[in-house]
Amino acid sequence: MKVLKAAIYTRVSSADQHPEMQRSELVEYVKRRGWSLYKEYSDKMSGEIERRPALDALFEDITRSY
């Protein structure tokens, strides 16, 4: 049986926030599903910024894999 791969993305919108809580919940979700955690992406920036480098990288990786 082929194990599915998953990528996770976290984002916080202020300097005093940390993505660790989001990350730990997402990693646990991936484990419960029996998936393999392929890669993690994270942005730490204001929600008002239109470009998010890690999210852009995630979409680029998805596009390249198909």
ABEGO torsion letter per residue (X at the ends): XBBBBBBBBBBBABAABBAAAAAAAAAAAAAAAGBBBABBBBBBBBAABABBAAAAAAAAAAAAAX
